[in-house]
Amino acid sequence: MSIEQLAETAQAMVATGKGIIAIDESSSTIAKRFAAVGIENIEENRRAYRELLLTTPKLDDYISGAILYDETIRQSTKDGVPFAKYMADHGMIPGIKVDKGTYPLAGFPGEVVTEGLDGLRERLEEYYRLGARFAKWRAVINIGDDVPTGTCIEANAHALARYAALCQEQGLVPMVEPEVLMDGEHDIETCYEVTEATLRSLFGALYEHNVLLEGTILKASMVIAGKECKEQASVEEVAESTVMCLKSTVPAILPGIVFLSGGQNDEDATAHLNAMNQMGTHPWPLSFSYGRAMQQAAMKLWSKNMSGNFAKAQETVYARARDNGLAAVGQWKPSP
């Protein structure tokens, strides 16, 4: 794929008023989510649930693409249409999670590094053949006593950059996700400092590895106080801090930024995105790539009657997509 094609795909991923749905939970992660609502964790239930999400009528009104898991990109609708083909036929770009998860960073207690670079070139070749046109790699940065260290930030930035370069070599747009976790008692100022350091290191590493920024998407966490912090910031403060941090670290040539929800509830994730886009024009589109904040309500509804509530659950998915699509252009209004 040429530079122009990579840039074109990246721009389509952040088209005006559209975002990306993340349905890339590993089998163990979705097992926990299914268990919480009483769904048996078998392959057919996972397939049926992903079909519910991807075949939601008119989903492409507000969704430009979806991040799939290895199992999911190999699955099909009940009518036998591969999910990647169904998406492409309905105006959505298939994506694929390619990291192998986090592991303890040797010598640095309490810190982790994402693994999965071994054999990645061959896996990317296969995913491209299966229909993927972008990929995602998630790094995790914890905030706590004496963490993160510079070593942890640099190790994860280096892995993200190597992954991104391999993606572009295979014609896939890399989505780089350096998630600064909300877990902990830290305040919003601490989150700002850690996020700023993380993004500076990331873009330095991308530059060093000759990654084309015009064919790259950033999946960012918001600058927000830790869940256990006694003083929670207002919607406006989160929006202002996040935008300021991004403007000080992210090159303007980047096609767009999508946010992860990171454990925020549905409405907070939408409200924060909306507030950012109401601040005016930014150097890049600010959109969403939510997982739980797009799916939670639908999963609960579906679990109560998997055949009878299929269409109702899809209506919920569409409503969440619409709300976040409106927030991506600063036009969302909370329910009275």
Residue pairs with C-beta under 8 A, 6 or more apart in sequence:
1 9
1 171
1 172
3 212
3 214
3 215
5 171
6 168
6 171
6 173
6 212
6 214
6 215
7 212
7 214
7 215
7 255
9 93
9 133
9 134
9 173
9 215
10 134
10 173
10 214
10 215
10 216
10 217
10 255
10 256
11 255
11 256
12 64
12 65
12 93
13 20
13 64
13 65
13 93
13 134
13 173
13 175
13 217
13 255
13 256
13 258
14 64
14 217
14 255
14 256
14 257
14 258
14 284
14 285
14 287
15 64
16 285
16 328
16 329
17 62
17 325
17 326
17 328
17 329
18 62
18 63
18 64
18 287
18 325
18 328
19 62
19 63
19 64
19 258
19 287
19 288
19 289
19 290
19 321
19 324
19 325
19 328
20 63
20 64
20 65
20 66
20 67
20 95
20 258
20 287
20 288
20 289
21 53
21 59
21 63
21 65
21 66
21 67
21 289
21 290
21 291
21 294
21 295
21 321
22 66
22 67
22 136
22 260
22 289
22 290
22 291
22 294
23 50
23 53
23 54
23 66
23 67
23 68
23 69
23 72
23 291
23 295
24 67
24 68
24 69
24 72
24 95
24 96
24 97
24 136
24 291
25 33
25 69
25 291
26 69
26 101
27 41
27 46
27 69
27 71
30 41
30 46
30 49
31 41
33 292
33 299
34 40
34 41
34 45
34 299
34 303
35 41
37 299
37 300
37 303
38 303
39 45
39 49
39 299
39 302
39 303
39 306
43 71
45 306
46 71
46 72
47 72
47 75
48 78
48 306
49 299
49 302
50 68
50 72
50 75
50 83
51 77
51 78
51 83
52 298
52 302
52 310
52 313
52 314
52 317
53 66
53 295
53 298
53 317
54 66
54 77
54 83
54 86
54 87
54 92
55 77
55 86
55 314
56 314
56 317
56 318
56 321
57 314
57 318
58 318
59 90
59 92
59 317
59 318
59 321
60 90
60 91
60 92
61 318
61 321
61 322
61 325
62 318
62 321
62 322
62 324
62 325
63 92
63 321
63 325
64 92
64 93
65 87
65 92
65 93
65 94
65 95
65 133
65 134
66 87
66 92
66 93
66 94
66 95
67 95
67 96
67 97
67 136
67 175
67 289
68 83
68 84
68 94
68 95
68 96
68 97
68 132
69 96
69 97
70 96
70 97
72 83
73 83
73 84
73 94
73 96
73 127
73 130
73 131
73 132
74 82
74 130
75 82
75 83
76 82
76 83
76 86
77 83
77 86
81 89
82 130
82 131
83 94
84 94
84 130
84 131
84 132
85 131
87 93
87 94
87 131
88 94
88 131
93 133
93 134
94 131
94 132
94 133
94 134
95 132
95 133
95 134
95 135
95 136
95 175
96 127
96 130
96 132
96 134
96 135
96 136
97 135
97 136
97 137
97 138
98 116
98 120
98 123
98 124
98 127
98 135
98 136
98 137
98 163
98 167
99 114
99 115
99 116
99 136
99 137
99 138
99 163
100 114
100 115
100 116
101 114
101 115
101 116
102 112
102 113
102 114
102 115
102 139
102 140
103 112
103 113
103 114
103 115
104 111
104 112
105 111
105 112
105 113
105 151
105 152
105 155
108 147
108 149
108 151
108 152
110 142
110 144
110 147
111 142
111 147
111 148
111 149
111 152
112 140
112 142
112 152
113 139
113 152
113 155
113 156
113 159
114 137
114 138
114 139
114 140
114 156
114 159
114 160
115 159
116 137
116 163
117 159
117 162
117 163
117 166
120 163
120 166
121 166
121 169
121 170
124 135
124 166
124 167
124 169
124 170
124 172
125 170
127 135
127 172
128 170
128 171
128 172
132 172
133 171
133 172
133 173
134 167
134 172
134 173
134 174
134 175
134 217
135 163
135 167
135 172
135 173
135 174
135 175
136 174
136 175
136 177
136 219
137 159
137 160
137 163
137 164
137 174
137 175
137 176
137 177
138 177
138 179
138 219
139 156
139 157
139 159
139 160
139 177
139 178
139 179
140 156
140 179
140 181
141 148
141 152
141 153
141 156
141 178
141 179
141 180
141 181
141 194
141 198
142 148
142 181
142 183
142 184
143 180
143 181
143 183
143 184
143 186
143 190
143 191
143 194
143 226
144 184
144 186
148 194
148 197
148 198
150 197
153 197
153 198
153 201
154 201
154 205
156 178
156 198
157 178
157 198
157 201
157 202
157 204
157 205
158 205
160 176
160 177
160 178
160 202
160 205
160 206
161 202
161 205
161 206
161 208
161 209
161 211
162 209
163 174
163 176
164 174
164 176
164 206
164 209
164 211
164 216
165 209
165 210
165 211
167 173
167 174
168 174
168 211
168 212
168 215
168 216
173 215
173 216
173 217
174 211
174 215
174 216
174 217
175 216
175 217
175 218
175 219
175 258
175 289
176 202
176 206
176 216
176 217
176 218
176 219
177 218
177 219
177 220
177 260
178 198
178 199
178 202
178 220
178 221
179 219
179 221
179 260
179 262
180 191
180 194
180 195
180 198
180 221
181 221
181 262
182 221
182 224
182 226
182 227
182 262
182 263
182 264
183 226
183 227
183 228
183 263
184 226
184 227
184 228
184 229
185 226
185 228
185 229
185 230
186 194
186 225
186 226
186 229
187 225
187 226
187 229
187 231
188 223
188 224
188 225
188 229
188 233
188 237
188 238
188 241
190 226
191 223
191 224
191 225
191 226
191 241
192 223
192 241
192 244
192 245
195 220
195 221
195 223
195 245
196 245
196 248
196 249
199 220
199 245
199 246
199 249
199 250
200 249
203 213
203 249
203 250
203 251
206 213
206 216
213 251
213 253
213 254
214 253
214 254
214 255
215 255
216 254
216 255
217 254
217 255
217 256
217 257
217 258
218 250
218 254
218 256
218 257
218 258
219 257
219 258
219 259
219 260
219 289
220 242
220 246
220 257
220 258
220 259
220 260
221 259
221 260
221 262
222 238
222 242
222 259
222 262
222 264
222 272
223 238
223 241
223 242
223 245
224 233
224 238
224 242
224 262
224 264
224 272
225 231
225 232
225 233
227 263
233 241
235 268
235 271
235 272
235 275
236 275
238 272
238 275
239 272
239 275
239 276
239 278
239 279
240 279
242 272
242 276
243 276
243 279
243 282
243 286
246 257
246 282
247 282
247 283
250 257
250 283
250 284
252 283
252 284
254 283
254 284
255 284
255 285
256 284
256 285
256 286
256 287
257 284
257 285
257 286
257 287
258 286
258 287
258 288
258 289
259 269
259 272
259 273
259 286
259 287
259 288
259 289
259 290
260 289
260 290
260 291
261 269
261 288
261 290
261 291
261 292
261 293
261 294
263 292
264 272
264 293
265 293
266 293
266 296
266 297
266 320
267 334
269 288
269 290
269 293
269 324
270 293
270 323
270 324
270 327
270 332
271 327
271 332
271 334
273 286
273 287
273 288
273 324
273 327
273 328
273 332
274 326
274 327
274 330
274 331
274 332
276 282
276 286
276 330
277 286
277 327
277 328
277 329
277 330
278 330
285 328
286 328
287 328
288 324
288 327
288 328
290 320
290 324
293 320
293 324
294 317
294 320
294 321
294 324
295 317
295 320
297 316
297 320
298 313
298 314
298 316
298 317
298 320
299 313
301 309
301 312
301 313
301 316
302 309
302 310
302 313
323 332
324 332
326 332
326 333
